[in-house]
């Protein structure tokens, strides 16, 4: 299959909206392949950094007790520390330990108050990064798994939800479990002396459920998130 056909398939195949980041990442990887062969000269670097950003995230929640409710995303911060290791100019690894806010909102109708639950996570991410070029500003793409541990949760329960008679989790602490998934991103890396600044757009695709299936009528509960992040590195 030609590169043109692969690009067309990645960009225009029908699918769920949260797969767009996967398609963009794959397309950028395909277009970058021709540049990597010329960048395999040895250049070992180690850098430590701190960063943060804002993410719009939600739990893709399926509840058999209330299938008619609308699930909406919430905004939260994303802060953490990073280690960046490259043993050549093109390909390297980044390890991150992050604090992330996530959650979801539920709405019965537009004229009624919204229920909201916020969850704080500690995320460990191990990413493979591909950086292109030798100039001051280098395009980059990266992807890898994340492992997440829920720390705490809080909720805002309007009277509309608190008065429901059927079994529900409103006013209850949900038994959230450790979860995992895929983190993917693309952006630019700016190098000025020992200082590196990484600007990126990042997405999270959860593949495990936060709540055990069947608890409070919940059948699926997976994290999704899209946002931007800035990380400042210092190279040793």
C-alpha positions as CSV (number, residue, x, y, z in Angstrom):
1,X,0.0,0.0,0.0
2,X,1.4,3.4,-1.0
3,X,2.1,6.2,1.6
4,X,-0.7,8.3,0.1
5,X,-3.2,5.5,0.6
6,X,-2.1,5.0,4.2
7,X,-2.4,8.7,4.9
8,X,-5.9,8.8,3.4
9,X,-7.0,5.7,5.5
10,X,-5.6,7.2,8.7
11,X,-7.3,10.6,8.3
12,X,-10.6,9.7,6.8
13,X,-11.7,6.3,8.1
14,X,-14.9,6.6,10.1
15,X,-14.7,5.9,13.8
16,X,-15.2,7.2,17.3
17,X,-14.1,10.8,17.9
18,X,-11.5,10.0,20.5
19,X,-9.5,8.0,17.8
20,X,-8.6,11.2,16.0
21,X,-5.4,11.6,18.1
22,X,-4.4,8.0,17.2
23,X,-4.8,8.8,13.5
24,X,-2.9,12.0,13.7
25,X,-0.1,10.4,15.6
26,X,0.1,7.6,13.0
27,X,0.1,10.0,10.1
28,X,2.9,12.1,11.6
29,X,4.9,8.9,12.2
30,X,4.5,7.9,8.6
31,X,5.6,11.3,7.3
32,X,8.6,11.3,9.6
33,X,10.0,7.9,8.7
34,X,12.0,9.3,5.7
35,X,13.8,11.7,8.0
36,X,15.0,9.2,10.7
37,X,17.6,7.3,8.6
38,X,19.7,10.5,8.4
39,X,19.6,11.1,12.1
40,X,21.1,7.9,13.6
41,X,24.4,9.5,14.7
42,X,25.2,9.0,18.3
43,X,24.2,11.8,20.7
44,X,23.5,10.8,24.3
45,X,21.6,13.3,26.4
46,X,19.9,13.2,29.8
47,X,17.6,16.0,31.0
48,X,15.3,16.6,33.9
49,X,12.2,18.7,33.7
50,X,9.0,20.0,35.3
51,X,5.8,20.9,33.4
52,X,2.1,21.4,33.5
53,X,-1.0,22.1,31.4
54,X,-4.8,22.0,31.3
55,X,-6.8,19.1,30.0
56,X,-10.5,18.6,29.2
57,X,-11.2,15.1,30.4
58,X,-14.1,12.8,31.1
59,X,-14.9,9.3,32.1
60,X,-16.6,7.4,29.3
61,X,-19.4,6.2,31.5
62,X,-22.1,3.7,30.6
63,X,-24.8,3.3,33.3
64,X,-27.7,0.9,32.7
65,X,-29.8,2.6,35.4
66,X,-29.7,6.0,33.6
67,X,-28.9,5.5,29.9
68,X,-30.7,8.7,28.9
69,X,-28.4,11.1,30.9
70,X,-25.8,13.1,29.0
71,X,-22.1,12.7,30.1
72,X,-20.0,15.8,29.7
73,X,-16.2,16.5,30.2
74,X,-14.6,18.6,33.0
75,X,-11.4,20.7,32.9
76,X,-8.5,20.1,35.2
77,X,-4.8,20.7,35.7
78,X,-1.9,18.4,34.9
79,X,1.4,18.9,36.7
80,X,4.5,16.7,37.0
81,X,8.2,15.9,36.7
82,X,10.0,14.3,33.8
83,X,13.2,12.6,32.8
84,X,14.3,12.7,29.1
85,X,16.9,10.3,27.8
86,X,18.2,10.2,24.2
87,X,21.0,8.0,22.9
88,X,20.8,9.4,19.4
89,X,19.3,12.5,17.8
90,X,16.1,10.9,16.6
91,X,14.7,8.5,19.2
92,X,14.6,8.7,23.0
93,X,12.5,8.0,26.0
94,X,10.6,10.1,28.5
95,X,9.5,9.0,32.0
96,X,6.9,11.2,33.8
97,X,5.2,11.2,37.2
98,X,2.2,13.5,37.1
99,X,-0.7,14.7,39.2
100,X,-3.9,14.9,37.0
101,X,-7.4,16.1,37.6
102,X,-10.2,14.3,35.8
103,X,-13.9,13.4,36.2
104,X,-17.2,13.9,34.5
105,X,-20.6,15.7,34.6
106,X,-24.1,14.4,34.2
107,X,-27.1,16.3,32.9
108,X,-30.7,15.2,32.7
109,X,-31.9,18.2,30.7
110,X,-30.6,21.7,29.8
111,X,-32.8,23.4,32.3
112,X,-31.7,21.4,35.3
113,X,-28.5,21.6,37.5
114,X,-25.5,19.4,36.5
115,X,-24.1,16.6,38.7
116,X,-20.2,16.6,38.8
117,X,-17.6,14.2,40.2
118,X,-13.9,15.1,40.3
119,X,-11.1,12.6,40.7
120,X,-7.4,13.2,41.5
121,X,-4.9,10.8,40.0
122,X,-1.2,10.1,40.1
123,X,0.0,9.0,36.6
124,X,3.2,7.2,35.6
125,X,3.9,7.6,31.9
126,X,6.7,5.9,29.9
127,X,6.8,7.5,26.4
128,X,8.9,6.9,23.3
129,X,9.7,10.1,21.5
130,X,10.7,10.7,17.9
131,X,12.2,14.2,17.3
132,X,12.9,15.4,13.7
133,X,15.7,17.6,12.5
134,X,18.9,19.3,13.9
135,X,17.7,22.9,14.2
136,X,16.7,25.1,17.2
137,X,13.1,24.0,16.9
138,X,12.4,20.3,16.3
139,X,9.0,18.7,15.6
140,X,8.3,15.7,17.7
141,X,5.7,12.9,18.3
142,X,5.6,10.5,21.2
143,X,3.4,7.7,22.6
144,X,3.5,5.1,25.4
145,X,1.5,3.6,28.2
146,X,0.3,5.2,31.4
147,X,-0.5,3.7,34.7
148,X,-2.8,5.6,37.0
149,X,-3.7,5.5,40.7
150,X,-6.8,7.4,42.0
151,X,-6.0,9.5,45.1
152,X,-9.2,11.2,46.1
153,X,-12.7,12.2,44.8
154,X,-15.3,14.8,45.4
155,X,-18.8,15.5,44.0
156,X,-21.4,18.2,43.6
157,X,-24.9,16.6,43.9
158,X,-27.9,18.8,43.0
159,X,-31.2,18.0,44.7
160,X,-32.5,16.7,41.4
161,X,-30.1,13.8,41.6
162,X,-30.1,13.3,45.4
163,X,-33.9,12.6,45.4
164,X,-33.7,9.8,42.8
165,X,-35.1,6.6,44.3
166,X,-33.2,3.9,42.3
167,X,-29.8,2.6,43.3
168,X,-27.2,5.2,42.4
169,X,-23.8,6.5,43.4
170,X,-24.8,10.1,44.2
171,X,-23.5,10.9,47.6
172,X,-21.5,7.7,47.7
173,X,-17.8,7.1,47.3
174,X,-17.1,5.0,44.2
175,X,-14.6,2.2,44.5
176,X,-12.2,3.4,41.9
177,X,-9.4,1.0,40.8
178,X,-5.9,1.6,39.4
179,X,-6.2,1.9,35.6
180,X,-4.0,2.1,32.5
181,X,-4.1,3.2,28.9
182,X,-2.3,5.0,26.1
183,X,-0.9,8.6,26.1
184,X,-0.1,10.1,22.7
185,X,1.1,13.6,21.7
186,X,2.7,15.8,19.2
187,X,4.4,19.2,19.2
188,X,7.8,20.9,19.2
189,X,11.0,20.8,21.2
190,X,13.0,24.1,21.5
191,X,16.7,23.8,22.6
192,X,18.6,26.8,23.8
193,X,21.9,25.7,25.5
194,X,21.1,23.4,28.3
195,X,17.5,24.5,28.5
196,X,14.8,22.6,26.5
197,X,11.2,23.6,26.2
198,X,8.6,21.1,25.0
199,X,5.2,22.3,23.7
200,X,2.7,19.6,23.0
201,X,-0.9,18.6,22.6
202,X,-1.6,15.4,24.3
203,X,-4.4,12.8,24.5
204,X,-5.3,10.0,26.9
205,X,-7.1,6.8,25.9
206,X,-8.0,4.6,28.8
207,X,-8.4,0.9,28.1
208,X,-9.3,-0.4,31.6
209,X,-12.4,0.4,33.7
210,X,-12.1,2.6,36.8
211,X,-15.2,1.0,38.5
212,X,-15.8,-2.7,38.5
213,X,-18.5,-3.6,36.0
214,X,-21.9,-4.0,37.7
215,X,-21.2,-1.6,40.6
216,X,-24.1,0.9,40.9
217,X,-25.3,-0.1,37.4
218,X,-22.0,1.0,35.8
219,X,-20.9,-1.3,32.9
220,X,-18.0,0.8,31.4
221,X,-15.9,3.6,33.0
222,X,-12.8,4.6,31.0
223,X,-10.8,7.8,31.0
224,X,-10.5,10.1,28.0
225,X,-8.7,13.4,27.9
226,X,-7.3,16.0,25.5
227,X,-5.2,19.1,26.3
228,X,-2.0,21.0,26.1
229,X,1.2,20.8,28.1
230,X,4.5,22.8,28.5
231,X,7.6,21.1,30.0
232,X,10.9,22.9,30.7
233,X,14.0,20.6,30.8
234,X,17.5,21.1,32.0
235,X,20.1,19.0,30.2
236,X,23.0,17.6,32.2
